């Protein structure tokens, strides 16, 4: 068995691709004290703030480093739908992003709740909302990818939600904590080698 060295300033993760090829049978959406609010043309700063709050524990950083013009082109594209999850006080506590840019397909681009809501069963509510919105007329495939940096429960959750794994890849990238994109204390479950750039 061969091992592949990883640069100490990089992180390696196994990415799993999953898909759903058939519309699920209708089912009631589980009750939850949350609301889904469409963001038609999200403000980039507000979007990035929510993206960071939801994704920091899992080292989400792609949208933090994306140039404003490129991010705006995605988020303001009519075929991309962004929703904020809000709590009873109206505070944004989750993110759902559906990408319909490929014909007859919907990608579950981003999906998550803030850390304080994880493990409370609210992901089932959000997934039910996602499936209800994704499976519209003309959609023949709903897909998503997750990785080993995500919650340990994520892969099993997607499979239980009806997605089937169909491929795996290994991805490496510079540790966003060392680059100063995320704080050094983010994702303590993932070892960090070296010191952040501004240390």
TIPA-225293 format. One record per residue (C-alpha): residue in one letter; z, y, x. Coordinates in steps of 0.02 Angstrom, whole numbers, plus 50000, padded with zeros to 5 digits. Each point is the difference from the previous one (the first is absolute). Layout:
REM residues N
{r A {Z Y X}}
...
//
This chain:
REM residues 199
{r X {50000 50000 50000}}
{r X {49944 50165 50078}}
{r X {50099 50161 49981}}
{r X {49914 50169 50008}}
{r X {50098 50138 50087}}
{r X {50026 50162 49904}}
{r X {50014 50168 50088}}
{r X {50184 50055 49994}}
{r X {49949 50162 49914}}
{r X {49906 49907 49864}}
{r X {50048 49896 49849}}
{r X {49911 49841 49945}}
{r X {49999 49939 49821}}
{r X {49916 49863 49900}}
{r X {49901 50071 49854}}
{r X {49972 49889 49848}}
{r X {49861 50040 49876}}
{r X {50023 49948 49820}}
{r X {49893 50011 49844}}
{r X {49999 49971 49814}}
{r X {49833 49946 49928}}
{r X {50046 49983 49817}}
{r X {50081 50121 49881}}
{r X {50178 49941 49967}}
{r X {50051 49953 49823}}
{r X {50074 50147 49905}}
{r X {50187 50014 50023}}
{r X {50129 50133 49954}}
{r X {50047 50123 50134}}
{r X {50182 49971 50051}}
{r X {50121 50138 49951}}
{r X {50051 50122 50135}}
{r X {50080 50174 50007}}
{r X {49846 50065 50091}}
{r X {49840 50090 49956}}
{r X {49827 49997 50076}}
{r X {49928 50175 50021}}
{r X {49815 50023 50045}}
{r X {49967 50115 50147}}
{r X {49822 50059 49965}}
{r X {49977 50101 50159}}
{r X {50161 49975 50099}}
{r X {50063 50135 50114}}
{r X {49985 49925 50175}}
{r X {50175 50052 50055}}
{r X {50081 49928 49842}}
{r X {49899 49841 50017}}
{r X {50046 49977 50183}}
{r X {50184 50034 49963}}
{r X {50002 49862 49868}}
{r X {49896 49885 50111}}
{r X {50129 50023 50138}}
{r X {50150 49972 49885}}
{r X {49927 49838 49933}}
{r X {49921 49933 50159}}
{r X {50112 50053 50144}}
{r X {50103 49837 49997}}
{r X {49837 49903 50025}}
{r X {49921 50120 50127}}
{r X {49867 50068 49883}}
{r X {49916 50139 50097}}
{r X {49812 49994 49967}}
{r X {49999 50144 49877}}
{r X {50117 50103 50109}}
{r X {49875 50009 50143}}
{r X {49841 50010 49895}}
{r X {49916 50172 50012}}
{r X {50025 50107 49845}}
{r X {49815 50003 49959}}
{r X {49985 49811 50004}}
{r X {50159 49973 49900}}
{r X {49948 50128 49869}}
{r X {49829 49917 49986}}
{r X {50086 49836 49956}}
{r X {50138 50065 49887}}
{r X {49888 50121 49905}}
{r X {49861 49872 49976}}
{r X {49987 49958 49813}}
{r X {49989 49814 50040}}
{r X {50172 50005 50084}}
{r X {50149 50011 49884}}
{r X {50171 50053 50065}}
{r X {50159 49983 49899}}
{r X {50177 50056 50040}}
{r X {50142 49896 49933}}
{r X {50139 50113 49935}}
{r X {50179 49964 49952}}
{r X {50086 50069 49842}}
{r X {50035 50164 50091}}
{r X {49817 50020 50044}}
{r X {50028 49963 50184}}
{r X {49854 49911 50085}}
{r X {50060 49828 50054}}
{r X {49842 49897 50021}}
{r X {49814 50000 50032}}
{r X {49853 49907 49924}}
{r X {49824 50027 50064}}
{r X {49848 49910 49928}}
{r X {49830 50010 50083}}
{r X {49847 49966 49892}}
{r X {49869 50062 50125}}
{r X {49922 49827 50026}}
{r X {49898 49945 49849}}
{r X {50087 49874 49885}}
{r X {50156 50001 50111}}
{r X {50170 50081 50003}}
{r X {50105 50007 50157}}
{r X {50188 50015 49985}}
{r X {50000 50126 50142}}
{r X {50184 50050 50000}}
{r X {50143 49931 49898}}
{r X {50185 50028 50025}}
{r X {50167 50072 49951}}
{r X {50128 50096 50102}}
{r X {50124 49888 50094}}
{r X {50144 50030 49879}}
{r X {49900 49918 49859}}
{r X {49944 49846 50095}}
{r X {50071 49833 49945}}
{r X {50038 50058 49822}}
{r X {49853 49918 49913}}
{r X {49909 50165 49974}}
{r X {49852 49940 50103}}
{r X {49955 49885 49854}}
{r X {49988 50152 49888}}
{r X {49891 50092 50125}}
{r X {49887 49849 50025}}
{r X {49979 49981 49813}}
{r X {49946 50182 49993}}
{r X {49881 49974 50145}}
{r X {49917 49848 49921}}
{r X {49985 50089 49833}}
{r X {49912 50147 50084}}
{r X {49894 49898 50122}}
{r X {49924 49875 49880}}
{r X {49886 50114 49904}}
{r X {49822 49972 49941}}
{r X {49885 49951 50142}}
{r X {50136 49947 50123}}
{r X {49977 49822 50062}}
{r X {50116 50000 50150}}
{r X {50171 50076 50034}}
{r X {50056 49987 50181}}
{r X {50136 50053 50120}}
{r X {50058 49969 50177}}
{r X {50176 49988 50069}}
{r X {50069 49968 50172}}
{r X {50151 49932 50091}}
{r X {50069 50177 50020}}
{r X {50020 50010 49812}}
{r X {50152 49940 49904}}
{r X {50030 49814 50031}}
{r X {49983 49977 49812}}
{r X {49831 50088 49987}}
{r X {49882 49854 50030}}
{r X {50092 49886 49879}}
{r X {50007 50141 49872}}
{r X {49812 50024 50006}}
{r X {49969 49814 49982}}
{r X {50120 49988 49852}}
{r X {49909 50150 49925}}
{r X {49839 49900 49996}}
{r X {49915 50042 50165}}
{r X {49928 49861 50108}}
{r X {49998 50015 50191}}
{r X {49826 49982 50075}}
{r X {50008 50064 50179}}
{r X {50111 50052 50145}}
{r X {49977 50114 50149}}
{r X {50108 50064 50142}}
{r X {50011 50188 50016}}
{r X {50074 50100 50144}}
{r X {50033 50186 50003}}
{r X {50103 50128 50094}}
{r X {50181 50004 49941}}
{r X {50008 50156 49888}}
{r X {50182 50026 50050}}
{r X {49952 50018 50183}}
{r X {49865 50124 49951}}
{r X {50126 50106 49903}}
{r X {49915 49967 49833}}
{r X {50153 49913 49931}}
{r X {50182 50017 50055}}
{r X {50064 49876 50132}}
{r X {50122 49927 49873}}
{r X {49860 49953 49878}}
{r X {49977 49813 49971}}
{r X {50146 49942 50108}}
{r X {49950 49820 49964}}
{r X {49847 50025 50111}}
{r X {50046 50013 50185}}
{r X {49945 50159 50087}}
{r X {49964 49995 50186}}
{r X {50005 50160 50101}}
{r X {50048 50177 49951}}
{r X {49916 50115 49873}}
{r X {49880 50127 50074}}
{r X {50119 50146 49970}}
{r X {50156 49910 50065}}
//
